[in-house]
């Protein structure tokens, strides 16, 4: 029996049917200790326009009880007002450790990491996003935001977070190959919940002591990871649940 469960989605692009929501609710209720995560691009808005009233999909995720998500490129907006509008319906933290701001306000509900108590274990979750604006881009002159390299950011933050975590999880929106690079170059991450490349991984890709998972796109699958403790360390088992109408 698993000590706790992690359920996850990625790249929903605004698509989440009533049937899919029912399955997610059922799966979450079936676990006595569960985290529900998303790895970015939940919203359907592009990077220039945004909905002044907020993103409806984030209201759905809030209703489902999502615990955290990584910022995806679609959640980002280069202006503070646009970013605030995009994330305002999220009743959970949006994580982007490599997002930086020229002012003290770094995007309102956006954090580098957050932590949870799951079955007596301290689970620390941090986020990484594909760099949308870097210091070298002209856009950095008009935007209050810029992104550092996600791998370099992880190399700096992981040792700090590892010291306080029983389980360290990265929710990333940097793509599968970058997730592999992250696992190979930054030791100490137990699980990478990835997005951006819409890759369907029926079971985790294991690199060293790090497991990488991703659940496709468009709300077609829900990922499920069961985390248990063994003599040799953490045991991570993963699978996908089909969310499409039967």
N, C-alpha and C positions, 0 to 999 in steps of 0.2 A: 504494500500500500504506500502511496506517495505521501511525503510529509506535507507538500503543498503543490498546487497546480498553477501554472501560468497559461492563460488563454490570450491569444493575440490575433490581430488583424493588421493589414497594411495596404496602402494604395486603394482605399475604398472609392475615391474620386466621387464622393457624394452618393454612392450606390449602397443601400442597405435595405433590403426588403423586410416586410413584416415577418415573413417566414424565417429569415436569417436572424432577426432580432429575437424571435421566440426560441430558436436553437441556442443562441448565446446566453439568454436568460436561464434556460434549462441547464446548460453545461456549468454555468457559474453557480447555480443553486445546488448542483450535485456535489460540489467540493466544499469541505468544511473550512478550507483555507485556500483562497484563490486570489490571484492578481489578474486583472484584465487590462491589457496593454495594446497600444496601436503604434505602428512604426512610420507614421507620417503619410501625407497626401490623402488625408481623410476627406478634405474639402474638394469642391469642384472648380472653385474660382481660379483664374490664372494669376500671374504675378503682377499685372498692372491694375486690373479692376478688382473691386471687392463689393460685397453686399453690405450696405450701411446697417442693415438690421442683424447682421451676423450670419454665420453659416449653419443652415438647418441640420446638417449631419452631426455637428458638434453637440447640438441639443439632444439628438438621438443617442449619441455615445454617453452623454451625461445621464440620460434617463436609464441607460443600461448599467450604469455604475462603473464606467471605465475608471481606472486608478491613475493612469498617466499615459502620455503619448510623446513620441519624438516629433519635433517640428520637421515637416517635409517642405520641399520647395514651394508647394501650393499654399501652405499655411503662412509663408513669409510674405511680407510686403515691405518695400524699401522705405516707406514713410511711417512714422510712428502712429499716425491716425489710422492708416490702413491696417497696420499690424494689430492695433488694438481692436478694430472692428472684426478682423478675421478670427480672433481667438476669444472674443468676449462671451460666447455661449458655452465655452468649455468650463465645466464645473470640476475640473481636475487639472493638475499641472501639465504644461507643455514643456518638454525638456530639450534644451539645445546648449550644451556646455561650450560649444565653439562659437556661439553668437556673442558678439561684443557690442557695446554701445558707447557713444561719445558722451552720453549723459548718465546720470545715476539710474534712471528708469530704463531698464533693459527689456522692455516689451511686456510690462504689466504682469500677466500670469505665467511668464516664461522663467523657468529655473534651469540650473545646470544639472541638478540631481534631486532626488527625493528618496526617502526610505520608508520601509514598512516592516511590521512584525508579522511574520508568517509562520505559524506553528512553532513559535518560540525562536525562530531564526530572524536575524536582522538582514533584510534583503534591501540592498541599495541599488537604485535604478538611475542611470544617467543617460543623457541623450546626445546624439551627434547628427548634424544636418549637412547635406552637400553644400559647399560654399556658394552662396548666391551673389555675394558682393565681397571682394577682397580689397585690401588696402591699395592694390595696384590699379584697380578699376576706377574709371572716371566717376562711376556712380557713387563711390565712397565719399566724394566731395559734396554730394547733395543729400545723401542718406545719413541718418544718425547711427546706422548699423553697419557692421562688417563681420565677416566670418574668418576665423583662423582655420588652419588645416586640421581636419578632424583627427588624423592619425597623431599629429604632433600634440594636439589638445589632449587626446586620450593618454598619451605617454606621460603627460604632466599630471593628469587628474587621477588616473587609475591607482597609483601607489597610495595616494591619500585616502581614496575611498575604500581600497582593499583593506586598509588597516582597521576600518570600522565595520566591515561587512562580513557576514557569514556566507552570503551569496551575493555576487556582483553581476548585475545585468546591464548590458548596453542596449538601448533601443535606438536604432540607427536608420537614417535615411540617406545612405551614401552609396548603395548598390552592392551587389553580391561580391564582386571582385575586391572592392575596398574592404568589405567585411572580412574577407580572407586575409587581406593585408593586415588589417587590424588584429586579427587573431594571431597571425604569425609574428608580428612585431611588438605587440604590447601584451606581455604576460599578465595574468591575474584576473582576467574576465572569465566568468563561468559560462555565461550565455549571451549571445548576440541575437536580438530579435530585429531582423533587418527589413528593409524596404527599398523602394525606388526602381528596382529592376524587374519587378513583377514576377519574380522567380517562384515557381511552385516546388517546394522541397517536401516530399512526403515524409522524410525523416531527417533528423539533424545532420549537418555536415560537421564532422568532428576534426578539429585541428589542435593537436596537443591536448590541453585541458579545457579547451573552449569549444562549445557547441554553437553552431550557427543555424538559425531557422528563418524561414520566410514563407508567407502564405499566399503567394500569387497576387491577385488584384480583384477589384470590382465586387468585393463581397462574396466571392465564390467559395472561399474556404475560411474556416476558423482553425487556427493552429492551437495545439494543446501540448504543453510540456509538463511532464510529471517529474518533480524534483524530490529525490529521497537521499537519505544519508546512508552510507555504507562504510565499512571498515577502511576501504581504500580512499574514501572521500565522497564527494557528491556523485550521485548517479542521475543522469538526465536522459529521459526517454521522451520522444516526441512523435506526434502524428498529426494528420489533418482531418478535419470534419467537413463534409460537403454542406454548404449552406444554400445550395440551389434548390429550387422547388422539386419535389420528387416527381 
